């Protein structure tokens, strides 16, 4: 199913008509299909695009895809990048083409999107207790023998609810016990003894199959390399203990899943997973980092593991939000027409990077320009003495936190270095 559905689904994206739903696109493109507009290869600055408009760098996206592919291969990791970051099936497809085992997701709606575009393997990094969603997934598993689905369990009660919803299903649902990252962390089972109780509850059902353990080291309280490594060592030890207790034997389990890895500590995950001892079955060491595909100019620029291991390479920020100066009330202040509706602001404010002169079209650095705040539809800029900035100029902004950038845009131009728009990335939030 997957390859055919993926191809057909992506082709259907190109057939979608351009209209008022899509911010920033040229008004004179109304009625064209997305594929027709992409084929025109318009220039972002001279092709009729309106501000604000979010762009993704084609070169940066390709670089980042390639970098994590080689990183995972080098460290013996399988890769299921977290799709909730972009919710963009075109990027899912490119990640899978770049060797990804599958796609990680968080909630049932996201699973439906991925399945609509032929994603064959899905790792749900959450305990799923919604009966309607469970029955739908059971139907997908029955309909498509090639479909593989794994999700968390983190409570005996959750196991009971899953079992109730899935009774009568044709295939067992694969689950991994989530080990919490510590007291006060987000989800997950707090102690190894409680993990064993959850595993016992899974074994007592006729609807679920235990295939491994998982966790999220990004939730380790007061995280530092030592605390993160200690948590990951606990996760590995839990997998070893479960295997020695025979918890993965029977029911046709072919490999033991050991999964972790956000976008801040995947180097420590690689180190902790490298010395896993030989178990009774092959071990699928599954990394789930998602923010890498776009990276950013704030939060992840500071946190990326490549800062600690520069010899392994470096990610490139792919986002740039272009906004236009609409007010210059004083020499120290200016306002652009992009705000909270357009830019992430939950972790860091945007950063002014470049200015495109409205008269000459010349692009220069944005030294001396600082974003100090965001209203719903305005960005507040402070300008130092002597900075040239006029009403009508375009300001290119770097952004922080990919997960809350993508979700503000339905169709994102993918731009080449010279400003040519090569494609459009569709999101489904």
Backbone torsions as a table, in degrees:
resi	resn	phi	psi	omega
1	UNK	NA	-45.1	-161.6
2	UNK	-61.6	-51.4	-175.3
3	UNK	-61.1	-42.8	179.7
4	UNK	-64.9	-47.2	-179.2
5	UNK	-65.3	-36.9	180.0
6	UNK	-63.8	-45.7	-179.6
7	UNK	-63.5	-45.5	-179.3
8	UNK	-65.6	-40.2	-179.5
9	UNK	-65.4	-43.0	179.3
10	UNK	-66.4	-37.4	176.5
11	UNK	-62.9	-37.2	179.3
12	UNK	-65.3	-30.5	176.6
13	UNK	-60.2	-39.7	179.5
14	UNK	-67.7	-21.6	-179.0
15	UNK	-85.8	-7.5	-179.6
16	UNK	-66.6	140.4	-177.9
17	UNK	-84.4	138.9	177.0
18	UNK	-78.4	129.7	178.1
19	UNK	-156.1	-159.1	-173.5
20	UNK	-65.3	-13.3	-177.3
21	UNK	-69.5	-19.8	-168.7
22	UNK	-110.5	111.6	-177.4
23	UNK	-65.9	142.9	169.0
24	UNK	84.0	-11.1	-176.7
25	UNK	-77.6	155.1	-177.5
26	UNK	-61.0	129.4	178.4
27	UNK	-57.7	-31.7	-178.2
28	UNK	-78.6	0.9	174.8
29	UNK	-89.0	-2.3	-179.7
30	UNK	-49.1	126.8	177.0
31	UNK	94.4	-20.8	175.1
32	UNK	-70.1	155.9	169.8
33	UNK	-79.2	161.0	177.6
34	UNK	-60.2	-39.6	179.3
35	UNK	-63.9	-40.4	178.3
36	UNK	-63.9	-42.5	179.9
37	UNK	-65.9	-41.4	178.6
38	UNK	-61.7	-39.1	-178.7
39	UNK	-64.1	-24.6	178.2
40	UNK	-72.3	-18.9	178.1
41	UNK	47.2	54.3	179.6
42	UNK	-68.0	156.1	174.4
43	UNK	-87.3	136.8	-177.0
44	UNK	-57.4	-35.1	-172.1
45	UNK	-93.8	-24.3	-176.0
46	UNK	-119.7	2.3	-174.1
47	UNK	-99.4	14.6	175.1
48	UNK	92.8	6.5	178.0
49	UNK	-68.1	145.5	180.0
50	UNK	-108.3	156.4	179.6
51	UNK	-100.5	152.3	-2.8
52	UNK	-75.3	153.0	177.2
53	UNK	-144.3	126.9	177.5
54	UNK	-88.2	137.5	176.4
55	UNK	-126.3	156.0	170.5
56	UNK	-117.2	134.8	177.5
57	UNK	-76.6	120.8	178.9
58	UNK	-60.3	-41.0	-177.9
59	UNK	-67.6	-41.4	-179.2
60	UNK	-67.3	-42.4	178.7
61	UNK	-60.3	-46.8	-180.0
62	UNK	-62.6	-42.8	178.1
63	UNK	-59.5	-46.5	-177.1
64	UNK	-66.7	-40.2	176.4
65	UNK	-58.8	-45.8	-178.1
66	UNK	-67.1	-38.9	-176.4
67	UNK	-64.3	-46.1	-179.2
68	UNK	-72.4	-29.2	174.5
69	UNK	-60.9	-50.0	-178.4
70	UNK	-69.7	-34.1	178.6
71	UNK	-62.4	-47.9	-179.9
72	UNK	-61.4	-44.2	179.2
73	UNK	-61.4	-43.8	-177.4
74	UNK	-61.0	-33.5	-175.3
75	UNK	-102.9	10.7	176.6
76	UNK	67.4	33.2	-178.5
77	UNK	-107.7	140.3	163.7
78	UNK	-81.2	159.9	-171.8
79	UNK	-134.9	122.5	174.3
80	UNK	-126.4	79.5	-174.4
81	UNK	-58.1	144.5	-176.3
82	UNK	-74.0	113.1	-177.2
83	UNK	-74.9	-16.0	-179.7
84	UNK	-64.2	-18.4	178.7
85	UNK	-60.7	-53.2	-174.5
86	UNK	-105.3	-29.5	-171.5
87	UNK	44.8	44.2	-177.5
88	UNK	-120.2	103.3	-178.2
89	UNK	-55.9	-30.6	176.8
90	UNK	-63.4	-38.7	178.0
91	UNK	-73.7	-36.4	173.8
92	UNK	-54.3	-48.1	-177.0
93	UNK	-61.5	-41.2	-179.7
94	UNK	-69.6	-34.1	176.5
95	UNK	-65.6	-41.8	178.2
96	UNK	-66.8	-40.7	176.0
97	UNK	-61.0	-28.6	178.7
98	UNK	-88.9	23.0	170.9
99	UNK	94.5	3.8	-179.8
100	UNK	-63.0	137.9	176.5
101	UNK	-62.5	-38.6	-178.4
102	UNK	-177.4	-160.0	-178.3
103	UNK	-124.4	134.6	172.2
104	UNK	-87.7	143.5	177.7
105	UNK	-139.8	176.7	-172.2
106	UNK	-122.4	-33.0	-174.2
107	UNK	-138.8	162.3	-174.5
108	UNK	-57.3	-39.8	179.5
109	UNK	-55.9	-42.3	-179.3
110	UNK	-64.4	-36.2	176.3
111	UNK	-63.3	-40.9	179.4
112	UNK	-63.7	-39.8	176.8
113	UNK	-61.1	-49.6	-177.8
114	UNK	-60.9	-40.9	179.7
115	UNK	-68.2	-34.4	178.7
116	UNK	-62.4	-24.3	179.3
117	UNK	-109.2	23.4	167.9
118	UNK	78.4	19.9	177.7
119	UNK	-67.5	126.1	-170.0
120	UNK	-92.1	-29.8	179.5
121	UNK	-125.5	128.1	-179.1
122	UNK	-132.1	131.8	174.1
123	UNK	-111.6	115.6	-179.6
124	UNK	-95.8	110.0	-176.5
125	UNK	-85.6	60.5	-179.7
126	UNK	-167.2	152.3	169.3
127	UNK	-77.9	129.9	-176.3
128	UNK	-108.6	111.9	-177.8
129	UNK	-122.3	9.1	177.1
130	UNK	-77.0	115.0	-172.8
131	UNK	-62.7	-41.5	-179.1
132	UNK	-64.2	-42.4	178.9
133	UNK	-66.2	-40.3	178.8
134	UNK	-62.7	-41.4	179.7
135	UNK	-67.0	-36.3	177.5
136	UNK	-64.9	-44.6	179.1
137	UNK	-63.7	-40.0	176.3
138	UNK	-59.7	-38.2	177.1
139	UNK	-65.6	-39.2	176.1
140	UNK	-63.1	-41.7	179.2
141	UNK	-64.8	-36.1	178.3
142	UNK	-73.1	-37.8	-177.1
143	UNK	-72.1	-33.7	-172.1
144	UNK	-127.5	103.3	-177.9
145	UNK	-63.7	-24.8	-178.2
146	UNK	-80.4	-13.8	-176.9
147	UNK	-71.5	128.8	175.8
148	UNK	-118.4	132.0	-176.4
149	UNK	-138.7	132.4	177.4
150	UNK	-131.9	138.9	174.1
151	UNK	-140.8	166.2	178.9
152	UNK	-72.2	153.6	156.0
153	UNK	-127.9	140.2	179.6
154	UNK	-140.8	17.2	176.8
155	UNK	-163.1	151.7	175.5
156	UNK	-64.3	-40.0	178.8
157	UNK	-62.0	-41.3	177.1
158	UNK	-60.4	-41.8	177.7
159	UNK	-60.9	-41.8	179.5
160	UNK	-61.8	-44.3	180.0
161	UNK	-65.6	-40.7	177.5
162	UNK	-62.9	-44.0	-179.3
163	UNK	-61.7	-43.0	179.6
164	UNK	-61.0	-43.6	-177.4
165	UNK	-70.3	-28.1	-170.8
166	UNK	-100.1	-0.7	-178.7
167	UNK	-60.2	131.9	-176.1
168	UNK	93.9	-3.1	-179.8
169	UNK	-70.5	150.8	-176.7
170	UNK	-75.2	-33.3	-178.4
171	UNK	-123.2	144.9	172.8
172	UNK	-68.4	150.0	177.6
173	UNK	-94.2	127.1	-179.9
174	UNK	-77.5	135.0	-178.6
175	UNK	-135.1	155.2	172.4
176	UNK	-125.5	140.9	177.2
177	UNK	-77.8	127.1	178.4
178	UNK	-89.6	120.8	174.7
179	UNK	-90.3	123.8	-180.0
180	UNK	-63.9	153.3	-177.6
181	UNK	-83.4	6.8	178.1
182	UNK	137.7	170.0	177.3
183	UNK	-62.6	134.1	-179.1
184	UNK	84.2	-2.1	176.1
185	UNK	-74.0	-173.6	-172.2
186	UNK	-78.8	-102.9	-177.7
187	UNK	-99.8	179.3	177.2
188	UNK	111.1	159.1	179.6
189	UNK	-78.9	133.4	-169.9
190	UNK	-76.7	-34.6	-175.7
191	UNK	-127.4	158.7	178.0
192	UNK	-64.5	-35.1	178.1
193	UNK	-62.7	-41.4	177.9
194	UNK	-69.2	-33.6	174.9
195	UNK	-58.2	-41.9	179.0
196	UNK	-63.7	-37.1	178.2
197	UNK	-65.0	-40.6	177.8
198	UNK	-65.3	-42.8	177.9
199	UNK	-61.5	-39.4	176.3
200	UNK	-62.0	-41.0	179.6
201	UNK	-63.4	-40.4	176.5
202	UNK	-61.1	-45.6	-177.8
203	UNK	-62.9	-26.3	-178.5
204	UNK	-80.2	-7.6	-179.7
205	UNK	-92.1	164.3	171.3
206	UNK	-107.1	10.7	-173.2
207	UNK	-118.5	-18.4	-175.5
208	UNK	-117.4	156.1	177.6
209	UNK	-135.7	122.0	179.6
210	UNK	-78.6	124.1	-178.6
211	UNK	-122.3	-1.0	179.3
212	UNK	166.3	-162.6	179.5
213	UNK	-135.1	158.7	-177.5
214	UNK	-156.5	167.5	176.5
215	UNK	-171.8	-180.0	-178.5
216	UNK	-134.0	104.7	-176.2
217	UNK	-69.4	-15.0	177.9
218	UNK	-66.2	-13.9	179.3
219	UNK	-98.1	5.6	177.8
220	UNK	-60.2	123.8	180.0
221	UNK	-60.9	137.6	179.4
222	UNK	50.5	50.7	-171.8
223	UNK	-59.8	132.4	168.1
224	UNK	-147.0	171.5	-174.9
225	UNK	-55.1	-38.0	-178.0
226	UNK	-70.0	-44.9	-179.3
227	UNK	-67.2	-40.6	179.1
228	UNK	-64.1	-44.5	179.7
229	UNK	-63.2	-39.8	179.0
230	UNK	-61.7	-41.0	177.9
231	UNK	-65.1	-44.9	-178.9
232	UNK	-65.1	-33.9	175.5
233	UNK	-64.5	-37.0	175.0
234	UNK	-62.7	-41.0	-179.7
235	UNK	-63.3	-45.3	177.4
236	UNK	-61.7	-44.3	-179.8
237	UNK	-62.4	-35.1	177.9
238	UNK	-64.8	-42.3	177.5
239	UNK	-61.5	-42.9	179.4
240	UNK	-63.1	-44.7	-179.2
241	UNK	-64.1	-42.0	178.1
242	UNK	-62.1	-40.9	-179.1
243	UNK	-66.1	-44.1	179.9
244	UNK	-63.9	-27.9	177.8
245	UNK	-83.2	1.1	177.9
246	UNK	76.1	21.2	-175.0
247	UNK	-73.4	-15.5	-179.7
248	UNK	-105.1	2.7	-179.1
249	UNK	-83.0	151.0	-179.7
250	UNK	80.4	173.8	177.2
251	UNK	59.8	16.2	172.7
252	UNK	75.1	18.0	176.7
253	UNK	-63.7	128.5	-175.7
254	UNK	-104.8	-21.5	178.1
255	UNK	-152.9	152.7	-179.3
256	UNK	-96.9	124.5	-178.5
257	UNK	-87.5	127.4	174.5
258	UNK	-126.9	110.5	-168.6
259	UNK	-132.1	138.5	173.4
260	UNK	-162.5	-173.7	169.2
261	UNK	109.4	95.5	165.9
262	UNK	-90.1	-153.9	-176.0
263	UNK	-100.4	1.5	-177.1
264	UNK	-106.3	-22.5	-172.8
265	UNK	-133.5	26.0	-175.3
266	UNK	-68.8	-18.7	173.6
267	UNK	-67.7	-38.9	178.2
268	UNK	-70.4	-34.7	174.6
269	UNK	-61.0	-45.6	179.6
270	UNK	-60.2	-42.5	179.6
271	UNK	-65.1	-43.5	-176.8
272	UNK	-71.3	-33.4	-178.0
273	UNK	-82.2	-19.5	-176.1
274	UNK	-59.3	-43.8	-175.7
275	UNK	-91.4	21.1	179.1
276	UNK	-55.8	127.3	-179.0
277	UNK	-68.6	164.4	178.0
278	UNK	-65.9	129.8	179.0
279	UNK	-110.4	-177.0	-175.9
280	UNK	-71.5	-17.7	178.9
281	UNK	-135.1	161.3	172.9
282	UNK	-58.7	149.4	-178.7
283	UNK	-107.2	125.0	173.7
284	UNK	-91.4	104.1	179.8
285	UNK	-88.1	102.3	-165.6
286	UNK	-107.7	114.2	177.2
287	UNK	-92.1	144.4	-172.2
288	UNK	-126.1	18.5	-176.7
289	UNK	-58.5	135.6	-176.5
290	UNK	-122.1	-30.4	-172.5
291	UNK	-72.0	-12.9	-175.0
292	UNK	-59.9	-30.6	-169.9
293	UNK	-61.6	-35.1	175.5
294	UNK	-108.2	-23.8	-173.4
295	UNK	53.1	-163.8	176.5
296	UNK	-163.7	-179.1	-178.7
297	UNK	-109.1	23.5	-178.6
298	UNK	-146.5	-97.0	-172.4
299	UNK	-55.2	-54.1	-176.0
300	UNK	-80.9	-21.8	171.2
301	UNK	-60.6	-37.2	179.9
302	UNK	-79.2	-33.5	-171.3
303	UNK	-96.8	-14.3	-172.5
304	UNK	-53.6	135.2	177.0
305	UNK	-58.7	-22.8	-179.8
306	UNK	-65.4	-16.1	171.7
307	UNK	-67.0	-31.8	-179.9
308	UNK	-85.9	-25.4	-178.4
309	UNK	-128.2	64.6	-175.0
310	UNK	-60.4	-21.7	178.8
311	UNK	-66.9	-16.7	-179.0
312	UNK	-85.5	-8.7	-179.3
313	UNK	120.9	-168.7	-179.7
314	UNK	-153.3	138.3	174.7
315	UNK	-78.4	157.6	179.4
316	UNK	-118.6	132.1	175.3
317	UNK	-62.7	132.1	-177.1
318	UNK	-106.3	-20.2	-178.0
319	UNK	-78.6	142.4	161.9
320	UNK	-147.1	126.2	177.7
321	UNK	-102.7	120.2	179.5
322	UNK	-97.6	125.2	178.6
323	UNK	-129.7	159.3	-176.2
324	UNK	-111.9	140.1	175.8
325	UNK	-69.5	120.8	-178.4
326	UNK	-114.1	-8.7	178.4
327	UNK	-155.3	138.0	178.0
328	UNK	-135.0	71.1	-170.7
329	UNK	-70.7	-18.3	179.5
330	UNK	-155.9	165.3	179.1
331	UNK	-63.1	-17.4	-178.1
332	UNK	-101.8	-2.8	-171.5
333	UNK	-142.2	144.3	174.0
334	UNK	-149.4	160.9	178.7
335	UNK	-130.6	135.6	173.1
336	UNK	-109.5	163.7	-172.0
337	UNK	-93.8	36.4	173.3
338	UNK	-129.0	134.0	-178.2
339	UNK	-139.8	-145.7	-175.6
340	UNK	-64.7	-22.9	178.6
341	UNK	-74.3	-13.4	-170.8
342	UNK	-120.0	-28.2	-172.5
343	UNK	-125.4	144.5	173.4
344	UNK	-66.2	145.5	178.9
345	UNK	-145.7	9.2	-176.2
346	UNK	-75.0	-25.7	-179.6
347	UNK	-115.8	-48.1	-179.2
348	UNK	-142.8	152.1	172.9
349	UNK	-75.5	157.1	174.6
350	UNK	-59.0	161.3	179.9
351	UNK	-121.1	125.8	177.0
352	UNK	-70.5	124.4	-176.1
353	UNK	-111.1	-47.4	-177.0
354	UNK	-142.6	159.8	175.0
355	UNK	-125.1	133.4	173.2
356	UNK	-106.7	117.2	-176.6
357	UNK	-65.1	130.2	-176.2
358	UNK	-67.7	-25.2	-176.6
359	UNK	-91.0	-49.8	-173.3
360	UNK	-94.2	-20.9	-175.3
361	UNK	78.2	2.7	180.0
362	UNK	-74.1	135.9	178.2
363	UNK	-101.4	128.8	179.7
364	UNK	-131.3	167.2	177.2
365	UNK	-66.2	158.0	-177.3
366	UNK	-104.0	32.2	178.1
367	UNK	-57.2	136.0	179.4
368	UNK	88.2	2.4	179.0
369	UNK	-115.8	126.3	-177.7
370	UNK	-128.1	133.0	172.6
371	UNK	-80.7	121.3	-176.7
372	UNK	-106.3	-13.7	-180.0
373	UNK	-177.4	167.0	178.1
374	UNK	-131.0	131.6	164.4
375	UNK	-97.1	-175.8	-178.8
376	UNK	-56.1	-45.9	-174.4
377	UNK	-124.7	11.5	-178.9
378	UNK	-133.0	144.8	168.8
379	UNK	-107.4	133.1	-178.4
380	UNK	-92.5	124.4	179.8
381	UNK	-115.9	138.3	170.6
382	UNK	-107.8	131.4	-177.9
383	UNK	-118.0	133.5	178.4
384	UNK	-75.1	163.8	-178.4
385	UNK	-57.9	134.0	176.4
386	UNK	87.0	-3.1	179.3
387	UNK	-73.4	130.2	177.5
388	UNK	-89.0	116.2	178.5
389	UNK	-154.0	123.3	-174.0
390	UNK	-124.0	155.3	173.0
391	UNK	-56.9	132.4	-177.8
392	UNK	103.0	-23.9	177.3
393	UNK	-63.6	149.5	173.0
394	UNK	-98.2	138.3	177.9
395	UNK	-116.4	125.8	176.9
396	UNK	-91.1	122.3	-174.4
397	UNK	-110.1	134.0	169.2
398	UNK	-86.1	147.3	-171.7
399	UNK	-123.3	160.2	-179.8
400	UNK	-122.2	140.6	176.1
401	UNK	75.8	89.8	-177.4
402	UNK	-54.4	-36.8	-174.1
403	UNK	-63.0	-27.1	179.2
404	UNK	-109.2	14.1	168.2
405	UNK	-97.8	-54.2	-177.6
406	UNK	-54.3	-38.0	-170.8
407	UNK	-72.7	-5.1	177.6
408	UNK	-95.3	-2.3	-173.7
409	UNK	-133.3	131.3	-177.9
410	UNK	-90.2	-33.9	-178.9
411	UNK	-139.6	118.5	-171.7
412	UNK	-115.6	120.5	176.0
413	UNK	-62.5	132.9	174.7
414	UNK	-98.6	110.9	-168.6
415	UNK	-109.0	143.0	174.0
416	UNK	-85.9	172.4	-171.6
417	UNK	-57.6	-33.2	-177.6
418	UNK	-88.3	7.3	179.0
419	UNK	94.4	-2.0	177.3
420	UNK	-69.6	131.6	178.0
421	UNK	-89.0	111.3	-174.2
422	UNK	-90.0	-26.0	-176.9
423	UNK	-164.7	178.8	179.9
424	UNK	-134.9	129.2	-176.5
425	UNK	-99.2	119.1	-177.8
426	UNK	-92.6	133.5	178.3
427	UNK	-114.0	157.1	-178.9
428	UNK	-136.2	87.3	178.7
429	UNK	-103.1	NA	NA
